[in-house]
């Protein structure tokens, strides 16, 4: 492998700040050991982060610094502190803190092109006294340093006020080239591209073209996965919007109506489960894929003719209400719960009365009466699906397997804002899909392709807008 052109990044930090967790997140696989204790990693390990056109980008996970104050006192007493230090051999068992510091410094001196120095955003820089000592130590080694803020919180926020405080604190050292957030537990893939661009800019001019190749390859891989995620989301939305379940006749019994509704509900549950499975696979994550579709099943409509108006007795858009019961009771445990409860099915409400009878009569000569989803339900499904994407896209491997949980309010706000800004486009899309489905156009291959393209284009636009709202620095990447 000696003839392979290589760039190497060394992850360095105080002990127990999250280097191995970040390495796992960037590598998309579980490497090393992660425990909530000091000096879990005590030797440096190299992993191939990326290979591109015969070159490789290495990521070194190094032991954490421990007793840096004692180490610096000894080094400052020497005329050639780094040379003296690197000739010392501390006992791995009896002086573990100094051993680990020595291993990290040796790695930076001998292997690293850029030092990736992690700090905990849970601390204010004025309270993290060890940072100054460790940056003094890294400064002696003469390698460029990119500082990453880890542990920024469950939403993976950029938190500009904290970023400003840390930037002002650490850029006093000449070796520090830039500061940016990248949480091992809640990073987003778009932040990784920004991070690698900062690494490129920290390198000497002659090494930047090689790093740009890695940046391009990394972004291309992530954008391909993004495109596949859009495909999966658009398929869920389109298939659900045009899905119908026929009723056996104009005078279908309550039990028959409930069975029709149950079948429709089961299909959307299966699609949602399959979507989450696909998103997890694209992100290289594992974990249970039980998914909650919504806090209640509601707003089924009778399909058939376009709206004829109240004066003509149409009941298009009428609500079929009822208590939740019966469908997919296994979803009572686990799964996403973005402010709602589990989907356990639905009971089709009473559809009797003159209004309903007239509604059925309107469609009797055109197509068998059926139930399907309404515009409000489709908007809710899209909203929750976008949140599911964010939950997976921002999941770091520092937390182990993927477990679905409540979406941070910042995610819900971003999705809600983007959907509100495009409510007219969404309304037009739902109207078109429901109309085409009612007229049987969704059975025509050419018409179906046009429908799919419209849904795909809107979902792609929505996802890009949400990600830019959450991470403005990724605007250029997402504009490609």
N, C-alpha and C positions, 0 to 999 in steps of 0.2 A: 504493500500500500504506500511505499515511500514515494512513488512517482505520482501519486494523486495530489492535485492542487487542493490545499486545505486552508480554511479559515477556522479559528477556534475562539469560542466564547467561554469565559469562566464565570460561573455563578458563584458569587461570594457574598457573605453576610455574617452578621453576628449569629451565634448559634440559636437554633429554634425560631428562625424568622420565616422559613418557608421555601428554601432553595429546592429541596427535592420535590415538594408539591408543585412548584412552578415548572421544574424539569418534566414532571409527568404530564402536566397540562400542555406544554409545548410539543412534547414528543408523541402525545396521544396514546401513551401506554404507561403502565405502572412499572416504574424503575425505582431502585433503591428502597429504603425503608422510611416510613413516616410515623413518628410517635411524638407525643407532646412532652418532650424531654430534651435536655441539652445533649449535644454531641452524638446524635444518632449516626450521622455520617462521619467516619473517621479516616477515610481514604478518598482520594480523588478518583472519579470514574468518568470516562468519556462515552458519549452517545452520539450517533450520527443523527443530526437534526434534519438534514436535507442533503440529497445528492442531485446534482444537476450537471449534465454535459461533462461527465468525467471529473467533476470537482465535488468536494463535500464540505459541509458546514458542521463542525463539531460543537457539542455542548458539554462542558465539563461541570459536573456537580462536585463541589469541594467541601471539606469539613468547615464547620462554622468557627469563627473567632470566639475565643472565650476570655481568658485573662489578658486582654490586650494591653492594659495599663502596665502590668509587670513586664510584659514583653518589650514594650517601648522603653521603659526605664533602662533595661539592659542594653537595648540597641543604641540608645542615645549616648551611652557611655563609651561606645566604640568609634574609632576613626572611620571605619568602613562598615556601617551598621548592617547593610544588607549582606555583604560578604561574610561578616562575622556570623550573622544569624543563620545563613544557609549552610554553614559548616557545623552548626550545633545539631545534636541528635538527642531529643528528649525522649524519655521512656514513654511508650504508648500507653502503658498500664498505670504508671505511678504519677505521671504529669500530663494527663489527657488534654487539658486545655491548651498547654503550650505545644503539645504534639499536633493537635488539630490546626492551630494557627500556623505552625511550620509547614504542614502539608499544603494549606491553602496558598501560602506565600510562594512556595516552590512551584506550584502549579501555575500561578500567575506569571512568575518570572520565566519559566521554561516553556509554557504551552500557549499562553493566551495572546490573542490579537486585541481583544476588547474585554474589559472586565464589566460584568453585569452585577452591580452591587445592589442588593435588596435591602430595603428598610421597611419597618412596619408603620403603615399609615395610622395604626391605632395609637401611636405615640406622637406627641408634638415634638418637633426636632429639638426644642430647648430642653426636653426631658430625657432625650436619648444621648446621654453623655458619651457612650461608647462609639458613636458615629464619628466624632472628631478624631478619636484615637485611630480608628480603623482607616479613615481617609488619609490621615498622616502616613500610616503604614503603606497604603496603596500608592500614595504619591511618590514614595521612595522608589517604587518599582518602575515608574515611568510609562505605564500603560494607560491608554485612554479608558475612562470610566463612564458608563451609562447607569444612572441611578433609577431604580424601579421602586414605585410605591406599592407594596403588597398589603393585603388585609385592609382594603378600602371599604369593605362592607358588602352585604349580600346582593346589592344591586350592581356592584362593579362600577360605581359612579366615578367620574373623573374628579369630582370634588375640587373645583378650582382654588378655593381658599386654602385648602391643605396643600395642594400642589404648589401654590405660590410661596407658602411658608417654607416648605422643604427646598424649593428651588433657591430661595434667598439664602438658606442656611448652607447648602452643600456646594454651591457654585463659587464659594470662597476658595475652594481648592482648584488649582489650575488643571488638574487631571480630569475633573468632572466636565463632560461635554454636554450632557443634557439630563433632564429629569422628566419622568412620565409615569402614569399609573399603569400597572399590569398585575391584577390580582390573580393569584394561583387558584382561588376558589370561584371567582366570578368574573373572569375576563371574557371579552367577546373576541371572536376571531378577527374582526376588523382592527382591533387594537394590536394584534400580533404584527400585521403588516406595517403599522405605524412604528412599532418597536424596532423592527428590522431596518426600517429607513433611518432611524436614529443611530443604529449600529453602523450602517453604511457611512453616515456623515461623520462618525467618530474616528473612522479609519484614516490612515494616511492616504493621500490622493491616489497613489499608485495601486492601492488595494481596493479602492472603491468599485471599479468595474466588475471585479469578481463578486463582490458583495451584492451589486445590483443584479447579477444573474440569479443569486439566491432569492433576493426580494421578489423578482419577477416570477420565479418558479413557485415560491410560496404563495404569492397572491393568486397565481393562475390556478393552483390546486384548490385554494379556498373558494375562489369564485366559481369553479366547476361544481363544488359541493353546494354552494349557494344556489346555483341554477337548478340542481336536482331537487333541492328543498322547495324551490318555487314550483317545480313540476308537481311535487307531491301535494303541496297545499292547494294548487289550482285544481288538481284532479278531485280532491275531497270536496271543494266548494262546488265545482261544476256538477259532479255526479249527484250531490245532495240536492242541488237546486232543480235538476230536471227529473229527480226520482219521484215516482208516484206509486201508489198501491191501490189497485182497482177494488171497488166494492162489488159484491155479487149482483146488485140490482138496485133499483130505485127505492125499494122497501127493505133494504138490508136491516137485519136485527141489530140490537145493541151489541150482542156478542160478536157478530160478524164485523161490525165496525171496529171493535176493540182489537180483534185479531189483525185487521188490516193495519191499524195504527201501530200495533206491537211490531209487526214485520218491518214497517218503515223505520221505527225507532231502532230496531236491532241492526239494521243496515248502516245507519249513521254512526252507531256505536262501533261497529266493526271497522268502518272507514277511519274513524278517529284513532282507534287503536293501531291500525296499520300505518297511519301517518306518523304517530309517535315512534313506532318501531323504525320507520325509515329515517326519521330525523336523528334518532340515536345512532343508527348505523353510520350515517354520513359524518357524524361527529366523533365516531370511534368510541362511543360510550356503551356501557352495559347497564342493565337494571330492569326492574319491572315496568311494564308498559301499560298498566291499567289506566284508563283515561276517563275522566268525567266529562261528559259532553256539555251539560248545563245544569242549573239548579232545578229546572222543571221542564217538562215537555209541554209546549203550548203552541197555540196559533197555527194549527193545521187549517188548511183551506180546502174547499171543494174545487176540484180542477174541472176545466172545461172551457166555456166561453170567456173572452175578455170581459172586463167590467161593463155591465149594462146600465149601471146607475140604480139608485134606490127606488126611483119612481117606477122602474120596470120590474121591481121585485127581486133583483139579483142579490145573492148573498155571498158574492166573491169576497174573500178576505174574512168571512165570518169566523169567530173564535170557537174552537171546539175544546172546551175546558174539561178538567177532571183531576181527580187525585192521582198522585204518582203511585204506581204499584205494578208488580209483575214482571217487568222486563229487566234482564241483566242484574239480578239482585246481588250477584257477586261483586259488582262495582261499588257496593256499600263501603268496602275497605280499600284504602290506598287511592292514589291517583291525584291528578291535578284538581285543585279547588280554588280557582281564582275568584274568591269571593262568593262561591256558590256551593251547593251540596252535591251529592252523588245523583247520577241519573239511574233510576231504577224502573224506568218504563213510564207508561201513561195510560190513562183510561180515556177513551174517546167519550166526550160529553154528549149530552142529548142533542140529537139533530132533528128532532121532530118539529112539527109546526108548519104553518102555511109557507113561511119564508123558505124553509129548507125544501119543501116539496116543489116550490117553484124553481129553486135552484137546480134540483135534479132534472126537472123537466126541460130546462134550458139546454142541458147537455145530452139528453137521452138520445137524440137523433144523430149526434156527432161522435160521441165517444162514451164508453161506460163511465159512470160516476167513480170518482177516486178521491183519495186524500193525499196531500203532499204538504211540504213545508212552506211557510209564509215568509215574506220579506223580513219581518223582525227576527224570526228565528235564524234565517240565513246570515243576517248582520251579526247576530250574537255568535253564531258558529265561526264566522270569519274572525271576529274579535278574539275569541278564545284560541283559535288556531294560531293566530299571530303571536299570542302570548306563549303558546306551547313552543313555537319556534325560538322565541327569545330565551325561554327557560333552558333549552338545549344548547343554543348557540353561545350562551354566556356561562355555561357550566364548566368549571375547572375541575381537574382531576384531584385537586387537593382534598376534596370531600369524599373521594372514593367513588362508589357506584352512583349512578344517577338516581335520585329520588325526587319525585315530583312534590312540590309544595306550593304554598301561597306565593303569588307573584308580587315582588316589591311594588309599592305604589308608583315608583318612577316608571316602571314598565307599563303599568296599566294606563298611566297618564299619557305616555308617549303614543301607545296604540290608540287610545281614545281620541287624542288630538288629531292624529293623522286620519282616522276614519271620519271624524266630524268635518275636517277640511274637504273631504271627498264624498260627502254624503249624497250630492246630486249625481255623481258618476255611479255610485253604488246603487242608488235607487233606479237609475236607468238600466243598469246591468240586471238587477233582479227582475224588473218589469219585463225586459226582453227575454230572459231565460224562462220565466214562468209562462209568458205568452207563447213562446216557441214550444215549450214542453206540452202545453195544453193543446196546441194545434198539431201535435205529432211531428213537428220539425226536428225534434231531438233524435228521432229515429232515422233521419236522413244523414248519410255520412258527411256530405259536404257542409250541410248546415251545422252539424255537430262540430266539425273542425273549426268553423268560424266562431261558434260559441266558446270552444276551448281556448282559442287564441285570445278572445276578448277577456276571459277570466284570467288567463295566464298573464297578460299584459298588466292588468290592474293589480293582481297579487304581487307581481314583481315590483311595480311602482310603490305599492304600499310598504313592502318589506324594506326597500331601500330607504324610503322616507323615514320609517321608524328607526332604522339603524343610524342614519345621519343625525336624527334628533337626539339619540342617545349618545352618539360618538361623533361630534362634528369634524374631528380631525380625519375621519375616514371618508369625507365627501369625495375627494378625488378618486380614491379606490373604487367607490361604489358608483361613480359616474361612468365607469368603463363598460 
